[in-house]
Amino acid sequence: MASSISTKPFLGAPSSDGSTIGSLQSSSKLYTPCLQLPARRSQPKRLEIQASGSTYGNYFRVTTFGESHGGGVGCVIDGCPPRLPLSEADMQVDLDRRRPGQSRITTPRKETDTCSIASGVADGFTTGSPIKVEVPNTDQRGNDYSEMSLAYRPSHADATYDFKYGVRSVQGGGRSSARETIGRVAAGAVAKKILKQYSGTEIIAYVSQVHKVVLPEDLVDHENLTLDQIENNIVRCPHPEYAEKMIAAIDAVRVRGDSVGGVVTCIVRNVPRGLGSPVFDKLEAELAKAVMSLPATKGFEFGSGFAGTFMTGSEHNDEFYMEENGRIRTKTNRSGGIQGGISNGEIINMRIGFKPTSTISRKQNTVTRDKHETELIARGRHDPCVVPRAVPMVEAAVALVLVDQLMAQYAQCMLFPINPALQEPMELNKQEPVQIPH
């Protein structure tokens, strides 16, 4: 059988008569030998692993870091506009609303969640460089998770983290813990400040359902709803009567070592028109991604939501009309403030469903990491209902989407003078010059 290997000599190899193939020879038998370079050392390929799933945004980019029982948690904000007045106090308000140990219906873990800005701010103003925010973990009890290192908590991320990575941080659930949302809430506070100062945009969320206690929509005036009304009780429901019913529902399961879920409603007022893009980057799609990435989320409704499926087109359509000032508005708002993936200037409204907390102190059947069936009674400190503490988390997620979309709209559609017959300016008013200390 003939060999498939070529027998042709390679360039620079000696021939049968002793000369060199490919060498240059003159008539005087002098020659210049071929240039021989030292063999290039083979360089090992550089393997780069890019961490996935910890960053959101294109223009206003936020990366969260840290684990529930590690040294601390936080975020890095890249793309924040310069010259924005900013301090830890701006973030601490929302971090205090999110922190554990607020009341009897939240986890008793005691954390002050005091934040510190490590970079990106000078003399009280953002510099345009990345902003790093850090929050230390101070009340850790890793021994509470000794059983969970052996067995999976039902409906928790314990099992899927092992299925994906083959290793996980057992204490507190690591990155699957709601403690990761500290970075989102801190970054969301910055985003809310930008939106408020630039366009007067307000983001307000509240608890509209706990277990089977459902707050009727017509009992809340979204045009005039205030933060004080929501923060007036520990469950963050703006209606006092229904708030008491919700608290009672949480108390009933808390004393039994069980948990319940619920719904957070979020509204956004004074939204600039034009945010969002057609097709893949529709504004409601971005909002859904952001809020559904929060821990324990299981459902998302926008505008009329699933109730709209029971209507006809003539019942569901939002008819247009002209305001006295010549502005185009809609008579109803079943679209939820977004049409065709683009904001229309009406109030944006959405609802996010949260499941019952998976870590409960009641006996449950499960499987160990070495694949044996067993029973588990989870220890540790956990919320009997995550919904009250999820309110600032939802606001933060929505703010991150809107500020990213605001910057995208400004970059694409506000570079040249607007068409005043069809477009509106996005800014609330002409910004006053900021006095930066020298």
C-alpha positions in Angstrom: 0.0 0.0 0.0 1.5 3.3 -1.1 2.3 5.8 1.7 0.4 9.0 1.8 3.4 10.8 3.3 5.2 13.1 0.8 8.9 12.2 0.0 9.7 15.6 -1.4 12.6 17.3 0.5 11.7 20.5 2.4 13.2 23.8 1.7 16.8 24.1 3.0 17.4 20.3 3.2 20.6 18.9 1.8 20.3 17.2 -1.6 21.9 13.9 -2.7 25.0 15.7 -4.1 25.6 17.7 -0.9 24.3 21.0 -2.1 21.5 22.8 -0.3 18.1 22.8 -2.0 16.9 26.3 -2.5 20.3 27.9 -1.8 21.7 30.7 -4.0 24.9 29.7 -5.9 27.1 31.9 -8.1 29.4 30.9 -11.0 32.4 31.1 -8.6 30.9 28.4 -6.5 30.3 30.9 -3.7 26.9 30.7 -2.1 24.9 32.4 0.5 23.3 29.9 2.9 19.6 30.2 3.7 18.8 32.2 6.7 18.1 29.9 9.6 15.9 31.2 12.4 15.8 29.6 15.8 12.7 27.5 16.3 9.9 29.6 17.8 8.9 28.3 21.2 5.3 27.2 21.3 3.3 29.6 23.4 0.7 28.1 25.6 -2.8 29.3 24.7 -4.1 31.8 27.1 -7.5 30.6 28.4 -9.8 33.4 29.4 -12.8 32.8 31.5 -15.3 35.6 31.4 -17.7 35.6 34.4 -21.2 35.5 33.2 -24.5 36.6 34.8 -23.1 39.2 37.1 -23.4 42.3 34.9 -26.3 44.3 33.6 -26.5 47.2 31.2 -24.9 48.6 28.1 -24.3 52.3 28.9 -24.9 52.2 32.6 -23.2 48.9 33.5 -23.5 47.3 36.9 -21.6 44.3 38.2 -22.4 42.9 41.6 -19.9 40.8 43.7 -19.7 38.9 46.9 -21.5 36.1 48.7 -23.9 35.8 51.6 -21.3 34.7 54.2 -18.1 36.0 52.6 -16.3 39.1 53.6 -18.8 41.4 52.0 -20.9 42.3 49.0 -21.2 45.2 46.7 -21.1 46.5 43.1 -19.1 48.3 40.5 -20.9 50.9 38.5 -19.4 51.8 35.1 -20.7 54.5 32.8 -22.2 56.8 35.5 -22.2 60.4 34.2 -19.7 62.7 35.8 -20.5 65.7 38.0 -23.5 64.0 39.7 -23.6 64.9 43.4 -23.3 61.5 45.2 -22.5 60.2 48.7 -23.1 57.1 50.7 -26.2 58.7 52.2 -27.9 58.6 48.7 -27.5 54.8 48.7 -28.1 54.1 52.4 -31.7 55.1 52.4 -32.6 52.2 50.0 -30.1 49.8 51.6 -31.9 50.4 55.0 -35.2 49.5 53.3 -33.7 46.3 52.0 -31.7 45.2 55.0 -32.6 42.2 57.2 -33.9 42.5 60.8 -36.4 45.3 60.1 -39.3 43.7 61.8 -40.8 40.4 63.0 -41.9 39.5 59.5 -38.4 39.6 58.1 -35.3 37.5 58.7 -33.8 38.2 62.2 -30.2 38.4 60.8 -28.7 41.7 62.1 -26.8 43.6 59.5 -26.5 47.3 59.3 -25.6 47.1 55.6 -23.5 50.3 55.9 -22.0 51.1 52.5 -18.8 52.8 51.6 -17.7 54.3 48.2 -14.2 53.1 47.4 -13.8 54.8 44.0 -15.4 57.0 41.3 -16.3 59.9 43.6 -14.2 62.9 44.4 -15.3 66.0 46.5 -18.8 64.7 46.5 -19.2 64.4 42.8 -18.9 61.4 40.4 -15.8 61.5 38.2 -17.0 59.4 35.3 -14.7 56.5 36.3 -16.0 53.2 37.8 -17.8 53.6 41.2 -17.1 50.7 43.6 -19.5 50.3 46.5 -18.7 47.9 49.4 -20.9 46.5 52.2 -19.3 44.2 54.8 -20.9 41.1 56.2 -20.9 41.3 60.0 -23.5 38.8 61.3 -22.4 35.5 59.8 -23.4 32.1 61.2 -21.9 29.6 58.9 -22.6 26.6 61.2 -26.4 27.1 60.5 -25.7 25.5 57.1 -24.0 22.3 58.2 -26.9 20.2 57.3 -27.3 22.0 54.0 -23.8 21.1 53.0 -24.9 17.5 52.9 -28.5 17.8 51.5 -30.3 20.0 49.1 -33.0 22.4 50.2 -36.2 21.7 48.1 -36.8 24.4 45.5 -33.5 26.2 46.4 -30.6 26.8 44.1 -28.4 24.3 46.1 -29.0 21.5 43.6 -28.8 23.5 40.4 -25.5 25.2 41.4 -24.0 21.8 41.9 -25.4 20.6 38.6 -23.9 23.5 36.8 -20.6 24.2 38.6 -19.8 21.0 40.5 -19.0 23.1 43.5 -20.9 25.8 45.5 -20.7 28.1 48.5 -22.8 26.3 51.1 -23.1 29.0 53.7 -26.1 31.2 53.0 -26.4 30.0 49.5 -23.5 32.1 48.2 -24.5 34.1 45.1 -28.0 32.7 45.1 -28.7 34.5 48.4 -30.9 37.6 48.3 -27.9 39.3 50.0 -26.4 39.6 46.5 -29.1 42.3 45.8 -27.3 44.8 48.0 -25.2 45.7 45.0 -28.2 46.1 42.8 -30.0 48.3 45.4 -26.9 50.5 45.8 -26.5 50.9 42.1 -30.3 51.4 41.7 -30.2 54.3 44.1 -27.6 56.0 41.9 -29.8 55.3 38.8 -32.9 56.7 40.6 -31.0 59.9 41.4 -30.0 60.4 37.8 -33.6 59.8 36.5 -35.1 62.1 39.1 -32.7 65.0 38.5 -32.7 64.7 34.7 -36.3 63.9 33.8 -38.2 64.0 37.0 -38.8 60.2 36.8 -40.2 58.6 40.0 -40.1 54.8 40.6 -42.4 53.6 43.4 -43.1 49.9 44.3 -45.4 48.5 47.0 -46.8 45.1 48.2 -50.1 44.4 46.5 -50.5 40.8 47.6 -49.4 38.5 50.4 -50.5 34.8 50.0 -54.3 35.0 49.5 -54.7 38.7 50.6 -55.0 40.7 47.4 -55.2 44.5 47.4 -57.7 45.7 44.8 -56.1 47.9 42.2 -58.8 50.6 42.5 -57.8 51.3 46.1 -54.5 52.8 45.1 -54.2 56.1 43.4 -51.1 55.8 41.2 -51.1 59.4 40.2 -50.6 60.6 43.8 -49.1 57.6 45.6 -46.3 58.6 47.9 -43.3 56.7 49.5 -44.6 57.7 53.0 -47.8 55.9 52.4 -45.9 52.7 51.5 -43.3 53.0 54.3 -46.1 53.6 56.9 -46.2 49.9 57.8 -43.8 46.9 58.0 -45.4 45.1 55.0 -45.1 48.1 52.7 -48.7 48.1 51.6 -50.1 51.6 51.0 -53.6 50.6 52.3 -53.7 50.3 56.1 -56.6 47.9 56.3 -55.1 45.4 53.8 -51.7 45.9 55.3 -52.9 44.5 58.6 -54.4 41.5 56.8 -51.1 40.9 55.0 -49.1 41.1 58.3 -51.5 38.6 59.9 -51.1 36.2 57.0 -47.3 36.3 57.4 -47.5 35.9 61.2 -49.7 32.8 60.8 -47.1 30.9 58.8 -44.1 32.4 60.6 -45.0 30.8 63.9 -45.4 27.4 62.1 -41.9 27.6 60.5 -43.4 28.0 57.0 -43.5 30.7 54.4 -45.7 32.5 51.9 -45.2 34.5 48.7 -46.9 37.5 47.2 -46.8 40.3 44.5 -45.0 43.6 44.3 -46.5 46.3 42.1 -44.2 48.9 40.6 -45.2 52.1 38.9 -43.0 54.7 37.1 -44.2 58.3 36.7 -42.8 61.0 34.4 -41.1 58.6 32.0 -39.6 60.3 29.0 -41.2 59.2 25.7 -39.1 57.1 23.4 -37.3 54.8 25.8 -36.8 51.3 24.5 -36.2 49.9 21.0 -38.2 47.7 18.6 -37.9 43.9 18.3 -35.4 42.3 20.8 -34.7 45.3 23.0 -38.3 46.3 23.8 -38.6 48.2 27.0 -41.0 45.8 28.7 -38.7 42.9 27.7 -35.7 44.6 29.4 -37.8 45.3 32.5 -39.0 41.7 32.6 -35.4 40.5 32.4 -34.2 42.8 35.2 -37.0 42.1 37.7 -37.2 38.4 36.9 -33.5 38.1 37.7 -34.2 39.0 41.3 -34.3 36.0 43.7 -37.6 34.2 44.3 -39.3 35.8 41.3 -41.8 33.5 39.4 -44.1 35.8 37.5 -44.2 39.1 35.6 -47.3 41.0 34.3 -47.2 44.3 32.4 -50.0 46.7 31.9 -53.2 44.7 31.6 -51.2 41.5 31.9 -53.1 38.2 31.6 -56.4 40.0 32.3 -56.1 41.5 28.9 -56.4 38.1 27.3 -60.1 38.1 28.3 -60.8 41.4 26.4 -61.6 42.2 22.8 -59.5 44.7 20.9 -62.2 47.4 21.2 -62.2 46.9 25.0 -58.4 46.8 25.4 -57.2 49.5 23.0 -56.0 52.8 24.6 -57.7 55.5 22.6 -55.7 58.7 22.0 -56.9 62.3 22.8 -55.4 65.8 22.8 -54.7 67.6 26.0 -55.3 71.3 26.3 -51.6 72.0 26.0 -51.4 70.1 22.7 -49.9 66.9 24.1 -51.0 63.5 22.9 -52.2 61.3 25.7 -54.2 58.0 26.1 -57.6 57.8 27.8 -56.8 54.5 29.4 -53.5 52.8 30.2 -53.9 49.1 29.5 -50.7 49.2 27.6 -48.9 50.0 30.8 -47.1 53.0 29.4 -45.3 51.1 26.6 -46.4 50.5 23.1 -44.4 48.7 20.5 -41.6 48.3 23.1 -41.3 52.1 23.4 -42.5 54.3 26.3 -45.4 56.6 25.4 -45.1 58.9 28.4 -48.0 57.4 30.5 -47.4 55.7 33.9 -45.5 52.5 33.5 -46.9 49.7 35.7 -46.0 46.1 36.3 -46.5 43.3 38.8 -43.9 40.8 39.9 -44.8 37.5 41.6 -42.5 36.1 44.3 -42.7 32.5 45.5 -42.7 31.4 49.2 -39.2 31.4 50.7 -37.7 27.9 50.0 -35.7 27.6 53.3 -38.2 26.7 56.0 -37.8 25.0 59.4 -40.4 22.3 58.7 -39.3 18.7 57.8 -39.0 18.1 54.1 -38.0 15.1 52.0 -34.8 15.7 49.9 -31.7 14.0 48.6 -28.1 14.3 49.8 -25.2 15.4 47.6 -24.0 11.8 47.5 -27.5 10.8 46.1 -29.3 9.3 49.1 -32.8 10.1 50.1 -33.2 11.8 53.4 -35.2 14.4 55.5 -34.1 17.9 56.2 -35.1 20.6 58.7 -33.3 23.7 57.6 -31.8 26.0 60.2 -30.7 29.6 59.8 -32.5 32.9 59.7 -34.8 33.4 56.8 -37.8 35.6 55.7 -41.2 34.0 56.2 -42.2 36.2 53.2 -39.6 37.9 51.0 -42.1 40.4 49.5 -41.8 43.4 51.9 -38.0 43.5 51.5 -38.3 42.9 47.7 -39.9 46.4 47.3 -36.6 48.3 47.1 -35.0 45.5 45.0 -37.8 45.9 42.4 -37.3 49.7 42.3 -33.6 49.3 41.8 -34.0 46.8 39.0 -36.4 49.0 37.2 -34.2 52.0 37.7 -31.2 50.2 36.2 -33.2 49.5 33.1 -34.6 53.0 32.7 -31.3 54.8 33.2 -29.6 52.5 30.7 -32.4 53.1 28.2 -32.3 56.9 28.8 -28.6 57.0 28.0 -29.2 54.9 24.9 -32.0 57.2 23.7 -29.9 60.3 24.3 -27.0 58.8 22.4 -29.0 57.8 19.3 -31.9 60.2 19.0 -30.8 63.4 20.8 -27.5 64.0 19.1 -29.1 66.4 16.6 -32.0 68.8 17.3 -35.3 67.0 17.9 -38.3 67.3 15.6 -40.5 69.4 17.9 -43.7 68.5 15.9 -43.3 64.8 17.0 -40.7 64.6 19.8 -40.4 66.0 23.3 -37.2 66.9 25.2 -36.3 64.3 27.8 -34.8 66.5 30.4 -37.0 68.0 33.2 -35.5 71.4 32.7 -32.3 73.0 31.6 -29.7 71.8 34.0 -28.0 74.4 36.2 -24.2 74.5 36.1 -22.7 72.3 38.8 -20.1 74.0 41.0 -17.2 71.6 41.2 -14.6 72.4 43.9 -11.1 73.0 42.5 
